[in-house]
Amino acid sequence: MPRYSRLFDDDDPSLNTGYIGHDDGTSWESGGIGSLETEDLSFEPTSNGGALRLTSVSDADLNEIDEEQRRKQSGFCHWYAKFLNRFPVLFCVLLFALTAGGGAAAFVKYDIPSFDDPLKGFEARQTDISDRSSGLFHFYKTKNNDHFYTLPRQSKRSLGGLQGPHGTLSSTPSSTRGSSHDVNNILQSSTRPSTRPSTRPSTRLSTPISNLTQGHLQDGSTDTKFSTGSTVTDGQTVTDGETVTNSESAVDGGSESSVDPRIYPEDGTSCMQPAEYASHQVRLVFSRVDNMHLFSAEAMRSMCSLYSSLFLKNTTEIPPNLRECEPASLGRYAAFIGGKDSCSGIQDDDVMKLRELLQECSPFFVLNVLRPNCGIQGTCPNVPSNCTMKNAVFNIFQYLLPINSAEQIACGDFRTVSLALMVTPFYLYSALGQDIYKNNIMGLDIGDGITKLSAVGGYKYDLFSDFLISNCMYLAVGIGLILVIVWLYTGSLFVTIMTILDMIMSLVFSYFLYTVVFKMPFFPFMNVLAFVLVIGIGADDAFVYIDIWKKMRQRHDGTPEKRVLVLQDTLHHAAITMFVTSFTTSTALFSSIISSITALRCLAVYAGCAILINFVYTVTWLPAIVVIEDKYLQFRRCRERITPCECYMRIKEMSKVLSGFIRSFWETTLPLVVFKLRYLWIVFFTLLGVGGACAIFVKPKLQLPTKNDFQVFISSDYMEQYDQIYKKDFLFEKGEEKLMPIFFVWGVVPNDNGNPWDPDDKGSIVFDRSFNLSNKESQEWLLAFCHDIRNQTFYSKANKGSDFCFIEILKSVMEQPCENHSLPFNPEPCCNQTKFPYDQGLFDHCAPFWTSTLKFSDGVHVRFGEKSKLTGLQLSFTSTTADTLVYENVNKFWYQIDGWVKEKMKTAPPGMAGGWFGSYSENQMFFFDLQESLARGTKMSIGLSLGMATTVLLFTTRNLLITLFATLSIGGTVFVTIGSLVLLGWELNILESTVMSLAVGLSVDFTIHYGVAYGLAPHKDRVSRSTFAMVQLTSAITTAAFSTFIAGAVMLPSVVLCYQQIGIFLTLVMTVSWFYANFFFMPLCRAFGPEGNCAQIPVPSCNCCTSNQSCRPDQSCCCCTDRQGHSLIDVSPAGDFDLGFVADA
């Protein structure tokens, strides 16, 4: 007869806190926390509201009761356990064949996912902004539709063939010459294109308008309007409607042997001339060490030496022209001034000459008198000739020294200059330079005690794709560590390997569903995150299942005859809690389907399906594998027979002792600590959750991105240091401030009607056939509209030259005299028209006539349809808002103009009421739309996830109090997790919002495990239920949390920001959720948990029963049993204790 110990609370001896079984009659002292009194006992429920009455029962009676109860069970669970016990190998083979077949079908029928563009899919679809971006895209793209083409079809023939209301237009030049207002002069005055080169490097993100001609969209720089010829910005060519920037092709990542003569002329001194091509070359930022004087020969030689050691040493692949071309640097200019051949030979007197020159010439640079190419005769008459020699002084202040250096040097202050930039001859997209950076620079502390390398400009977005793939090794390391943990916990290598195979099969079969069944057209790189989730949750389920299997096996003495009963009891206990955790996590993921971001939608579908499929495999594949191991393999006997050495046996004994100590801590000491100080824990974690909420919503608050450059590497990386810290310190990087363009469009309905699941599907154009500019009312309204724009605060008057208002330009040319010497034909009747607005027939004739005559470049702004009627129009202006990624600035820009336009459209005539506002500049509106979607979608996803988790738990436990406590625990976990991330400086960026959306899904597992165990406990009082839940699951839950924590921790060394952030999130959410589950949820259950049927939602029971059984008055059922359930505390041979199994619990 086993002995059972009843645990009492010393403060309140009337409350028992649990039971521990052992075989001797000794009592146990707990060090002041509690005491144990030993007696022979079992207990059974009574009718007094769930109190316990001590009784005695023999082992024979116990076994007889168990056998009798199970004989009466003939449901699916019993049949399934018998099937698995009889055919485990066959069942595993069938499951493996099914998975392999599905995977083969998916990989054969569809292409293997390619991650060449890891950021593909990170764009919002079917939002207001994406609708307008799509409208702009289709406006520019559609040029040959019968309803929407660029130039009137007649323009491709002779101008003499144009027919007007007054007959054929003459192609004979007019004999009258005398107009002082030439048409070309008018057009040039209103359509002067900007030719300034863009120095801002592209962020290389996927955008809805990524294939558009960038020159047509940015700053009006190639908005050529009406011109007498096809005008293109400097450094660009137009081929078949596509603009190609020559400077970009010149610095393509091809071979460095083909050197652009504009960057590397034959003149030996020209390598130190960075000019405007500095933004296409690798830039190194050096800083002084210990207040070292940068304007010293020693410091300048140090910078040149560091460059040589990084880029030129032990590199035979570098072409001679790059090896011989010294970078533009202070040392190179000092050598030039001193007549030295290279930087390595400069002396203090050379540096002194450079300092004297800079101090003499700096006032001219400050006054903006010293400009580039001042050496040309007569260009800068007031600047001394020595200040213009080889552009040395200008280049040093413009490119190599910080912004305020000229003012400081003008005052003779050289010591405060702490930074110096070096422009290397390596191209940004050079594969050779990228290899040098990865091998010689990245992650290393580079310096010689005099100067040190502080930042590197370049390579950032080109290297990002490479490191995104290569850093997947951290995921592999995490998987390997989880495998080791599973092995140590299960004690079986076979079960461990099969458990990992279980997770892999889940991912493969989910890919089959994703591609073949759901026919999803796009598999983003973000779906790799599903691997981490499935491994973490799969390990959690495996730990829970195997832990319950071990306890049930010990309870039934581990005999083969009882294997079906062990399997049935294990499934009964484990399946429910695993289903709840898997379903709530997948539901949290599925809630992200409401997001407008394609990549997040795809992740929601794939990861959600993978977690559900993993649950199916856990209750099918894993039980069969455990039965195979128990039935056929018997590894323990084999190990003892094969390895009988004394060392092995000692290790085995030590392992048993350590395992027993750990299990004793989780199942005995931790519950006592938790329950003894339960009120303290409740107050502490409540205040902690409130603090997390304050950090999110009050101060410092969860912010939208404030950085002006998109961050892809960790902050300490040299490239991120340049973009985030040092870039703004150099004058050439600021360049000419770029302003956000303003577009107003008619004739196209803004509608993103492409497949939102496919980033390559942009949809098709939707015409607004109500657009009509021909009638007089529309003409007058549009002219007033253009005038009103120029009176608004968002309009930039300084950039009036880049405006395009079609009706203003048409009115200007229509008012010109018909005798125009610059035209080779007579433009009548489209001239000398002073009466405005124009009749419909005259407008319909003259609008296409002047458009074709003046050769509107590439048809950017105007479209025509049947009978050359105007069917599409775009007006463009420039705003006062700088082109930036800062959310607040663009948010004000967008909603201010959008609100104004919507008000104007309310008063527009019917033919103009369909107009809308849009904007585009590099990736600005794409990124702003993404930010808008994240701001809305993240909060909605978190709220929906929490609501679904609460609903699932309510239906599972059917207890209002347990559901309330679990919701509070999950909410506290989410608040503390996200609040901690806010305090770590996280902003609501792309990846940050993704992982925050997963906070609920990963926070529910441990709390729900405890909640389900509390509800299934074979006791009625809260004390025993709480103890039962902790004793049963603490060990498995802790191991699961630790395994996922390790998987996140191994990703922390990654240099890719997204991997490091995933690692931070996993480690944080596992830690916080474990503490909240153990030290908040369980104390709540222990102090205020439901007893008996308190707060229980009644559900009718429809179990089949025999005719001689009756229902108790407190039950609602079809038929039920009046059998008494026996809650038994068994002692296993290994010394573990189990709170038993009650058939009708």
N, C-alpha and C positions, 0 to 999 in steps of 0.2 A: 504493500500500500504506500503510494507516494505521500510525501509530507508537503504541506503548503503553508506559506508564510503570508500573513495579512499585514500590510503596511499601513501604519497609522501616522497621522499628523500630530506632533507633540503639542501644538497649540490648540488643536481641536480633536481630541481622541475619538470623538464620535464619528469622524469622517475617515473612512478608509481610502487610501490613495492607490491601491493596487495589490497585486499578489505576486509572490515569487515562490517557486517550488524548489525543494531540495530534499535530499534523502536522509539527512541526519536531523536530530532534534534540537540543534543548537539555535540560539537566537542570534540576531545580527544587529549591531549598533551602526548607525549612519553618521556618526560624528556630529550629533546635535541637530541634524536635519529632520530625522524621524527614527522610529524604531520598528522592529518587526516582532510580532508574537507568533509563535509556531503552534499549529494544531492540525489535526486531521480534519479536513473539511472539503466540502464542495458547496455550491450554493445554487439556488433556483429562485426564480421570480415569484413573488406573492401578489396578492390582490391589493396591497396597501400602497398603490401608487408607484411601484417599482422598487421598493426596499428589498434588501436581500435577507433570506433566511438560511442559516447554516444547516446543512444536512450532511449525511454521509452516503457514499455510494461506493460500491466495490468496483474493481477493474473489470470483473466479469460482467457486471450489470452495464457498465459503460460501453463495453464492446458490443453487448447484445443490443443496446439501444441504438448504437450507430448502425449496426448491420440491419436492424429492422427498418430504420428510417430510410436507408439507401435502397433497400429492396422495393420500397414503395415508390421510389423515384424512377420514372420511365420516360422522362423528358429528353429534349435534344441534348442537354449538357451531358447526361449520363451516356447516351448513345455515342456522342462525339468523343468522350473520353475512352470508351471501349474501342472505338474505331482507331484512334491514335495509338492506343496501346497495342493493337493487333497489327496494324499496317503502317508503322511510322516511316519506314524507308520508302515504301511505295508513295506515301503521301508527299514526302519531301521531293521525290523525283518528279512527281506530277507538278508540284508548285514551281520547281526549277525549270521544267520544260515550258510551262506556261509563261514564266517570266522571260526566259530566253527567246521564246517565239515572239512575244510582244516586242522585246528589244530589237530583235533582228528585223521585224517588220518596220519598225520606226527608223532604224539606221539605214536600211536598204532603200526604202521608199522615199526618204527625205534626206537631204544633205546633213552632214555632221555640223553642228553649230560652229560658226566661226566668230571669233572675238577680235577680229582685226580692228574694229572700232568699239572699244569697251563702253563708250559713252552713248552709243546709239540707243535710241529709245527713251532717253531722258529729255523728253519734250512733252508739253501738255497738248492734249488733243481735245477738240470739240469744246473749247472754252471760247469766251468772247474774243480774247486776244488771238487765239489760234485761228478762229474763223476769219478774222481780218487779215492775219498773216497769210492764210490760205488764199483769201481773195486777192491780195497783192501778188502772190506767187502766180496764180492763174492769169491775172491781168498781164503780167510781164511775159508769161510763157505762151499765151495764146495769141498767135499773130496771123494765122492763115484760116481761121474759121470763117464760113460764109457770113456769119453775123458779127464777126469780131476779127478784123484784119488790120494790119498796121497802116499801109498807105493805100489810097484809092487805086483800084485795079488799073484805071486809065493812066496813072502816073508811070507805069512801066512802058507805055507807048509814048509817042510824040505828044508834046504839050499841045500841039495844034489840034489834036483829036478831042480835047476836052470840050464838052458841050455845056452850055449855060442857058439860062432863060432867054437870052438875047441872041442865041445862035452860037456859031463856032468862034472860039477865041482865036484871035490872030496871033501867029507866031512871029510876025514881022516886028523888028524893033521899032519903037516909037521914034518919030522924027523930032519930037519936041523934047528938049533937054533944058531943064531950068529949075528943077526941084532942089531946094536946099536940104530937104529931109529925105535922105536916101533910106530905102527899106532896110538895107543892111545895117545902117547906123542905128535905126530904131531897135532892131533886133539885138544888136550887140550891146546896146545900153541896158536892155532888160534881161539878157540871157548870157551874161558873162560867166563862163565856166571857171571853176577853180582848178588850178593845176598843182596844188601843193601835194607833195608825196605823203602817203600815210606811213607813219613810223611805228604805229602800234602793232605788235605782233598778234596774229590771229590766235584765238583760243582754241581753234580747231574742234569746236563742238559740233555735234549734229544739229542742224537747224532746219526749220520748215522751209527756208528759202535758201538752202545752202548751195543750190545749183544756179542761183540767179547771178547775173552780172553784178558784182559788188559795186562797180562804179556807178551803176544806175541807182543805187540805193543809199549811198553814204554821202552825207553832207552836201548833196547836190553837186559833188565834184565833177560828175559826168552827166549831170542832168542838162544835156546840151540844148534843150528847148528847141526853138526854131533856129536854124542856122543855115547859112548858104552852103554848107558842106557838112560832112560827117566829122564832128569834132570829138576827139578823145583826149583824155588826160595824158600828161607826159608819162612815159614809161608803160603805156598800155596799148594794146592792139585789139581790134575787134574782128572776130572771125565768126561768121554765121551766128551773130547775135550773142556771142560770149566774149566777155572782156578778159584778157589775160594780162596780168601785170608782168612786164618785162623784168623788173627788178627781182620778182619772186622766182622767175625761171632762171635768172642769172645766178641765184644762190640756191638752186635746187641741190638736194642732197646727193648729187651725183659725184663723179670723180673730181677730186681737187686739182687734177692735172690740167683741166680746162679752166684757166683763171680768167675772170672777167677783167678786161683791161681798165674798166672804170674804177675797179677797186685796187688792182695791182698793176699799174702802168710800168713801163720799162724803166722809168726813172727810179733809181735806187732809193731816193728819199721819199717816194710816194707811198710806201707801205705805212708810213706814220700819218697818212691823210685819211682819217675815218670817214669824213664827209657824211652824207645822209645814209650811207650804207652801214653805219655802225649798228643799226637795229637788226641787221641781217647777219651779224657776226657775233661770235662768242665774246662776252665781256667779263672781265675779272675785276672784282673790287678788293683792293688791299687796304688794310688799316694798320696803324702803327701799334707797336707793343711797348708798354711801359712809357708812354709819352715820348716815344722816339720822334725826332724831327724828320718829317717826310721829305723836306727840302734839304736833304743831305746826300752826299755821294754814297754813303754806306746804305741808306734806306733805298735809294733808287737802284743800286746794284742788287740789293736783296730782292726787290720785286722782279727784276729781270731774271735773276737766278732761279727764283721759284717758278716762274713761267717755263724756263728751259727744262727744269727738273720734272715738271708735270707733263708738258706737251712734246718735248723734243728728245728726252733721254730714252735710250733703248728702244727707239721707234724707227725702224728702217723703212716702214711703209710710207712715211711722210714724203711727199714730192719735194724736189729740191727748191722749187719756188716758194713753198711754205716754210721750209727750213731756213732759207736765206732771208725771208721777209720778216724783219723784227716787228713786233706789235707796236701800235701807237701807245706810247707811255711817256711819263715824265722823264725817265732815264733816256729814252730814245731821242727826245727833243733836246735834252741836255747834251747828248753826244753830238747832235747836229749843230747846235749853237757853238760847241767847243771844237768842232772839226774832227771829232773822233769817229771811228768806223762803227762802233757798236756801243751798246749800253754798258757792257762789262768793263769798258776801258775808261769810264768817266772818272774825273777827280773833283776835288772840292772847288777848284777854280772854274770848272765847267758849270757846276751847279750855281756858283755865284753869278756867273754871266746870265744864266737863265733867270735867276731871281731878279736881277737888275732889269732885265728886259720885261718881265711880267709886271714889276712894280711901275715901270715907266708907261706901259701900254694899258694897264688895267683900267684907268679912268675912261679911256675911249670905249672900252667894251661896256663899262657900266652905263655910259651915256648912249649906248646903242649906235655909236658912230663907227666902231670897228665891226665890219661885217665880213662874211666869207668872200673870197676872191677880191679882196681890196687891193691886191697887187696889180690888178689891171689898171693901166694908166687912166687917171681921172676918175676912178670909181669912188675913192675915199680921199678927197683932196686935203682934208684937215688932219689926216692920220700920218704920223712919221713912217717913212719907208721901212725902217727896221721892224715896225710893229706888224707889217703886212707880209713879211718874207715867209713864203711857203705856208701861209695861213697858220703859222705855229702858235701865235698868241691866241687867235680866235679858237683854234681846235682845242687848246689846253683848257680854256675856260668853258667852252661849249660842251666838250665831251669828257675830259679827264678829271676835272675838279668839281667839287660840290657847288651848288648854286650860288651861295653867298661868298665864295672864295675870292671873287674879283674885288668886292668891297673891302674884304679883310686885307688882301695883298696891296690894294691901293694905299692903305694906311701903314704898310710895312709889316703887317702881322702875318708871318708865315707859319708860326708855331701852332696856331689854332686849327690849321688844316690837318684833319685826322684821317681823311679818306682820299684815295686816288684810284682812278679807273684805268684799266688797260684794255684796249680793243685789239683782239687777236685776229690773225688772218684766217681763222677757221670759220667755215660757213655754219650757220645755225643747224642746217639739216644734214651736216656731214656725218656719214656713218663712222668715219675714222675718228672724228672729234668726239662722237658719242661713246665710242669704245674707250677713248682716253679718259673721258670723264668717269665712266663706270669703273675702270680699273685703277686709275691713279688719283682720283679726287673724291668721289662720293663716299661719304661717311668717315673721312679721315680728317684729322686735325693738322692742317698744313701751315707751317710757319718755321722761321729760323731764329726766333728770339729778337729780331729787328722789326720785321713786318710779318703779317699773317694774311692768309686768304680768308676773306669774310663772306663773299658771295660770288655766284657765277650766274650771268645772264645768258639764257639760251638753253636749248635741248629739252626744255621742260615737258612740252606736250608730246614731243616725239619719243622721249624715253618713258613716258607714262604708260603707254601701251605695253612696252617690253616688260617693265617692272610689274605691271598688273598681272601678267601671266606668270613671270618667274617667281613672284612672291607667293604663288599658290603653294610653294613648298611648305610654308608655315601651316597651311591647312592639312597637308599630308603629315607633318610632324604631330599636329594635334590629334589626328585620327590614330596615329601610332600610339600615342600616350593613352588615349582612351582604350585602345585594344589591350594595353598592358594592365590598365586598371580593371577592366572587365575580367581579364585572366586571373588577376590576384583575387578578385572578389568571388568568382565562380569556382576557382580551383581547377578548371578544365580548359585546356588549350583548344580542344575540339569545340566545345560550346562557345568559346570566345571567337574563334574563326567563323563559325556558323552565325554568330550574332552580327559580326561585321558584314558577312555576306547577306544577312537579312536586310541590313540597312542599304546595301548596294542594290539589292533586288528591288527594294522599295523605290529607289531613285530611278532605276531602269524602267520599271513598269509604269511609274508616273510619267516618264518621258513618252512612253507608248500612248498613254491616255492623252497627254498634252498635244502630241503631234498627229497621231492617227485618228483618235476618237474625237477630240475637240477641234482638230485641224487648226491649231494655232500657228500662224505664219512666221512668228518671230520668237527666237529664244535669246533673251538678253544676257549679258554677262552677269547681271545682278542675280540671276537664278542660281549662280554658284552659292549664294548665301543659303539656299535650301539644303546644301550638303551639310553645312554646320548645324542647321536646325534639326535635320533628321538624325544626325549622329548624336547630338545632345539629348533629344527626346527619346530616340531609340535606345540609347544607353540607360536612360532613366527607367523606361518600361522594362528593359531586360533585368535591371537590378531588382525592381519590385517583384517581377515574376519569379526570378530565381530565388529571391529571399523567401517568398511565401512557399515555393516548392520545397525548399530545405526544411522549413518548419513543419509543413504537412507531412513530409517524409519521415521526420523524426517522430511526429505524433503517432504515425501508423507503423512505427518500428522499422520502416524501410524495407519491408518484405515484398517480394515480387507479387504475391497474391493481393496486396493492398495497393498496387500501383494505379489501378483504375480509380480507386477512391482518392488517392493522393492527387491524381491529375484532375479529377472532378472538383475537389475542394480548392485546389490552386486556381483553376479557371473561375470558380465561383467568386473567390475573393479578389483576384487580380484583374479580371476582365472589366469589371465595372469602373474601377478607379483609373485603369489605363484608357478606357474609352472616354471617360470624362476629360482627362487631361489632354488627350489627343484631339478630341472634338473641339474643346474650347480654344486650343492653340490654333487649330486649322481655321476655326471660325474667326479668330482675330486676324488671321492672314487673309481670309476671304473678304473681310470687311474692307480691305484695301482695294478691292475691285471698283469701289466708288471713286477712286482716285482718277484724275484725268491724265496721269502720267503713264505712258505706255509700259515702261520698264517695271513700274510698281504693280500694274495690273497683271502683267505676265508672271511676276514673282508670286503674287497672291494666288494665282491659279496653280502654278507648278508646286510651290512649297506647301500650299494647303492640301493638294491631292497627295503629295509625297508623305505627309504626316499621317493622313488617314490610311493610306496604303500600308504604311509602316505598322500601324495598329493592327491591321488585318494580318500582316505577316507575323506580328508578335503573338497573336492568339492562334496561329495555324502552324507556321514554320518553327517557331521557337519551342512550343510544347513538344512537337514531334522530335526535334533535335535533342531535347532534354531526355525524352523517353529512349531514344537510340543510345545516348550516352549511358543511361542507367541500365538499359536492358542488354546491351551487347558489348560495350567497350570496357567498362570497369577499369578505368585508368589507375586507380589507386593500387589495386593488386599488382598490375603490371609494373608500376614504378617501384613498388617494394621488392618485386622479384628481380627486376633488372638492375636496380641500384641499391644494393644492400649495405653500402658503405656506412660507417659510423658517422662520418661527417654529414651525410645526407639526413640521417635519422635525427641528429642533433638539430639541424636546421629545421626539420619538420616539427620537432617538439617545440622549438622556440617560436615557430610560426603559430603553432596552436595556442601557446601561452599568450602571445601578442594579440592574436585574433580574439581570444577570450577576454582579454583586458579591454580591447577596443569595444567589443560588443557589450561588455558590462558597463562601460562608460555611457554608450548611447542609450542603452535600455534601462539603466538604473540611475546613474548619477545625474545625467542631463534632465530626465523627467523630474527628479527631486528639486534641482536648481530652478527649473522653469516654474513648477507649481508652487514651490515654497515662496518665491518672490513674485508671484503672479501679478499682484496689483502694481508693484513697482514697474514691471515690464510693460504693463498695459499703459500706464501714464507716460513712460519714457518714449515708447514707440508711437503713441498718439501725438505727442509734442514733436517728435521727429518728422512724422508725416505732415503736420501743419507747417513745419519749417520748410519742408520740400515744396509744398504748395506755394508758400510765400516767395520762395526763390524763383518759381516758375511764373507767377502771376503778379507779384508786387515788385520785388527788387532782388537781383538785377533784371529779372524777367527773361523769358525766352525770346530772343531777338531774331529777326530776319537778318540775312547777310549784310554786313557793313563793309566788307573788304572790296576793294576796287578791282582785284584780280582773283580769278578762280584758283583755289588752292587744291593741289592734287597730291603733293608730297608732305611729309611731316614738316613742322615749322623750322626745325633745325637744319633741314637740307639747304645746301648752298643756293640752289635755284629758287627755292621759296624765300630764302633770306633776301635775295635780290628783288623779287617781285613785291614782297610784303614790306620791306624795310628800306632798302637802299635805292630802289628805282626812282623814287620821287626826289632824290637828292641831286640828280643830274639833269642839267637843263635840256639836253637833247631828248631825253626820255619823255619830258613833258610835252615837247613839240608844240604845235599850234592846237589850241583847244578845239576839240571837235564837239559840235552841237547836234542835238537830236533833230532829225528832219521831221516835217509834218506833211502828211499826204491826205488829200481828200479825194475820194473815188466815187464815180457814178458809172452805172452800166453793169456792174457786177454785184451779185449778192454775196456778202461775206458768209461763206458756209464751208466748213471743214468736213466735207462729206466722204472723205476717205475712210478706210478701215482703221479704227483707232487702235487696233491690236497690231498693226503693221506700220512701222515708221516710214517704210518706203512707199506706201500707198497714200498719195496726196489728194486723191479724189479727182473730180472734174469741175470745170467751171460752170457756174450757174449764172445765167444772164438776168439782168434786171431790165426787162423789155418795157417797163414803164418810163425809163429815162428818156427825156426829150428836151433838148436844149434849143430846138428850132423856133419855138414860139416866143413871142416878144416878152411875155411875163417871165419866162425862165432866163432869158438873156439879161434882163434888168436885175433879177434877183442875184444871179451869179456875179455880176459886176459889183453890186453892193456887198455881196459876201466877201469878195476879195478886198474891198476897201475896209470892211469891218475887221478883217483879220489883222490888218496892219495897225489897228488901234488897240489891240489886246496886249496885255502884259506879257503873255507867253511868246509873242512874236519878236524876233530879233531884227531890229531895224538896221543893224550894222551889216547884215547879210542880205540886204534887199536885192543885190545883184543876182543872187541865185534863185529868186522867186520864179515860179511859173504859174501864171494865171492865163488860161487859154483865151478867155473872152477879152481881156485887156490887150493881149498881143494882136488878136484878130481885129479889134476895134482900131488899134494903132495903124495897122497896114491898110485897113479899109479906108481910112481917112487920107491916105497918101494920094497925091495927084497921079492921074493916069499916065502922064508923061514922065516916066522914070527912066533915066538913062542907064541904070544898072540892070534892067531887065531886057532880055532879048525878044520881048513880045509885048503886046498891049494887054494889060490885065483887066480891061473893062469886062463886066460891070463891077468887078471887085475892087474898085478904087474910087477915090473922091466921094465916098459915102459919108457924109457928115451927120446924117439922120440916124440916130440909134434909139431903140433897137431896130433890127432889120426884119424885113418880111421873111416869112418862112422859106419861100422859094429862093430868095437871094442868099439867105444864110446856108441852106442846104447845098447851094452851089459853091459859094465862096469858101466855106470851111474846108472842104477837101481840096479845093483849088490851091489855096495858100499853103496848106499842109504839104501837098505834093510839090508845089513850086519851090518852097523853101527847104524841102528835104529834111523834114523833122527826123533827127538821127535815130535810126533803129526803132522808131515807133514806140518810144517809151511811154508817152503820156496820152496819146489819142488813138482811138480805134474807130473803124468804120464798118458799116454793114451793107445791106442791100441798097442799091442805087446811091452808093457812097454817102449814106446818111450816117451822121455821127452817132455811134452806139456805145462808146466808152470814153471816159475822160478821167484824168488824174491831175490834180493841182498839187504843187509842192512848194513848201515854204520852210524856213529855218526857225527853230525855237530858241529860247534863251537858256534851255536846260542843257548842261554839259552831258556828253556821252559818258555814262558811268554805270557801274554795276550796283551802286548803292541803292537799296530798295526805296528808301524814303524819297529820294530825289525823283526817281522815275515814277513812283506812285503819284506824286503830286502832278507831274507833267502829264501823265496819262489821263487821270480823272478830271483834271482841270479842263483840258482841251476837249475830252470826250463829252463832258457835261455841257460845255458851250456849244458844241456842234449839235448835240441832240436838241437843244433849245432852238437853234437856228432852223433845224429841219422841221420843226413844228410849224413854222411860218413859211416854209418853202412851197412853191407851186407844185401841183401833182407830179410834173415831169422831173422835178429835182428833189423830191422828198425822200428818195432812196439813197441819198449820199451818206457816206460814213467816213470816219477818221481812222487812220492807221499810221504806223511809223516803223522804221526799221533802220538799224545801224549796227553792223557786225552782228554780235549775238545778243544785243541789248534786250530787245523785246522778247526774244526767245527765253532769255534768262529771267526777265521780269515775270513772264507768264508762268514759268516754272515756280518762281517764288510765290506767286499768288496761289497757285494750285497747292503748293506745300502748306501754305498758311491755312488754307481752308481744309484740305484733305487730311492733314495730320491730326488736327483736333477731332474731326469727325470720325476718323478711323479709331482713335483711342477711345472716344466715347462709345462708339458702336461695339468695339471689342469688349469693353467692360460690361456693357449691357448684355451682350451675348453670353459672356462668361457667367454672369449672374443668372441668366435664364436657364442655361444648361445645368448649373449647380442646383437650382431650385427644382428642376424636373428630376434630377438624379437623387438628391437627398430627400426631397419632398418635405423639407423643414425650413420654415421661414427664418428662424434664429441662426441656424448654421449658414444659410445663404447670406444673411446680413453680415455675420462675422467674417465670412470669406470675402465678401465684397469690400468690407472695410480693410481687410488685410491686403487684398490685391490693390486697392486704391492707394493705400499707404506705400506699398512697394513701388507703384508707378510714380507717385509724387517724389519719393526719396530718390529713385533712380534718375528721373529726368531732372529734378532739382540739382542733384550732384553733377550731372552733365552740364547744366547751365553754369554752375560755379566753376567748372573746368574750362569754361570759355566756349562751349559749343553754341553754334547758331543754327537756325532752322534752314540748313542747306540741304542739298540733295540726299546724301547718304545719311546725314543726321536725322532727317525726318523719316527716312526709311526704318532705321533701327529703333527710333522712338515709337513708331507705329507697332513694332513688335514687342514693346515693353509689356503690354497686357498679356499677349500670348505666352511669353516666357515667364511671367510672374505668377500665373495661375497654377502651375503644376503642383508645387509642393503643398500649397494651401488646400487645393482640391483633393490631393491624396489623403491628407489628414481629415478633411471634411467628410469624404466618403467613408473612411475607416471609422470615424466617430458614429456615423449613421448606421453602419453595419455591425457595430459592436454588440456582442451578445448580452449586454447589460442595460439596465434602465436608468441608473443614476449617472450624473455627469462626471463624478470622480472616476469611476471604473471605465467609463467610455473614453475619457481623456487619456487615462493611463494606457488603455488598450490601443488607442491610435498611435501614441508615441512609441510604445514598446514594439508594436508591429512594424512600423515604417521608418523610424528615425535612421536606422543604419542604412537602409536602401536609399532613402532620400538624400542623406549626407553624401553617400558615394556618388549618386547621380549629379548632385550639385558640384562636387569636387571635380568630376570628369569634365563637365561643361566649363567649369572655371579654368581648368588646365587647357582645354581647347582654345579658350579665349586668351589665356596668358601667353601662349606660344606665339600668338600673332602680334604681340606688343612690339617686338623688335623690328617689324616691317617698316620700310621707308615709305611705303604707299599709305597715304593718309586713311583711305577707306578701310584697309585691313587693320590698321592700328585702332581705328575707331570701333570697328567690330569687336576687336579684342577687348578694348576698354568696356564696351557695353556688356559683353558676355560676362566678364569677370564681375562687373558691378551688379548686374541684375541677378546673377546667381547668388552673390553674397547677400544682397538686400532681401531677396525673396526667401532665402533660407532662414535668415534671422526673423523676418516677419512671420513666417509660417510657424517657427518654433517658439518664438518669444512674444508674439502678439496674438496670433490666432488660437494657439493652444491654451495660453492663459485665459483668453476670453471664454473658451469652451469650458475650462476648469472652473472659472468663477461664475459664469452666467449661462452655461450651455443648457440646452433643453434636457429634461428628464422625462422618461416615459414617452408619452405621446404629445408632450407639450410642443406647441407651434407646428405640429405635424399636419400635413395636408392629407386628408383621408383619400385613399384610392381603393376602389373595389377589387377584391381578390377573386379570381375565377379558377382556383385550383380544383382539380377533380378529386373527389373524396369518396369514401365509402358511405353507405347509407346510415351507418350507426354513429356517425360523427356529427356534431352539432356546432353551431357558431356561438362564439362568446358575444355578449350584448354590446361590447364596445367595438365590434368589427363590422364592416360592411362587406359582404362577400356573397358569392354564389353558393359556395359551400366551403367549409374550413375545418381544420382539425382542432381538437381540444387537447392535443398532445402537449405535454410540458417540455419546454426546452431546457436543457441542462447546460449551463455555462460552466465549463470545466477548465481548470488551470492545470495543464499537463506539464510534467517534467520530462524533458528529453534526456536521453542517455548522455548527451554532451553537456548537460547542465543548462541548456537554454530553457526558457519557459515560454509558453504560448497561452494566450487567453482563451483558446479553444474555438470551437465551431458549434454553432447552433443551427440546426437544420431550418427552423422556421424563424430565423432572426429577421 
